[in-house]
């Protein structure tokens, strides 16, 4: 399945807040926070709901060892020029809420 690090990275890449991901996945925001901080293994249905919501937002989850020696990761599908997301220099703690 996916890791807490992948979830955090995927959410950051899409520019979604915890509340937006909660709404998109149909889960409470507290569940998203728990999954992202790896405080619990998480319920399989919750992980699947979050994974589906992030994939619909353009994320591709990469399993460990795919095509190289790297570990698990995330990738963003090609976006149109009109949707650039949050630029790296604008990422900060305020984007998490």
N, C-alpha and C positions, 0 to 999 in steps of 0.2 A: 504494500500500500504506500501511500505518500507520507512524507515526514513533516514534522512541525516546521523545519527550516524551509522546505519546499512551499508550504502554505504561506508563510510570511513573505517569502520572495515573490510568489505568484500574486499575492494581494498587492504588494508594492508595485509590481510591474503593470498591473491593471489600473492602479490609482484608486482602488476601491477602499473605502473606510471599513472598519469592522462592522458598522451598522449596515452599510450597503451590502456587504457580503452576507450578513445575517439575513437580510430581506431576500436576497437572491437565492439563498439556499433554504429558506424557510426554517431556520434555526435561531435560537436566542443568541444575542451577542456574547453572553457569557460562555456559551458553548464554543464559539469561534475563538475567543480568548484562550480557553482551556486547550483547545486543539493546537493553537499556535505556540503555546508555551510548553507543550508536551507534558503537562501536569498529569495527564492520564492517557492511557492508550486510546481512549475515545471509542465511542460506539461505531461499529462498522457503517450503520446507516447514516450517521452524522458525517463521517469522513467521505462517504460516497456523495452525499448531498453537496458538501463543500467542493469536492473535486468536480462534480458536474457543473456547478455554478461558475467556477473559475475557467473551466474548459469552454463554456458558452461565452465567457468574456475574452477568449482568445489565447488561453494558456495551453501549452503542451507540456505534460509531465514526462520527464525522462527518467527511466529506471537506471539503477546502478549498473555500470558496465556497458551501456549502449554505445556501440561503435568506437569506443576508446576506453581508456583505463579510468575515466572519471567516475565519480559517485553520482547519486541521484541529483537531478536538477530540474529546472523549469526553463521554458522558452516561450517567447511571445510570438504568435503568428504575425505575419506581415500585416501592418495596419495601413489604412489609407492616409494620405498626407494631411487630411483634415483632422485626424484624431492622433495627436502626438502624446497623449497621456501627461504625466507629471515629469518634467525634466529633472534629471538627477540633482542639479544644483538647488532645486526647490523642494527636495525631499527633506522632511524634518518630523519631529514628534507630532506636530499639529496635523499631519497627514494621516496619522493613525486613528484619529477620532472620527 
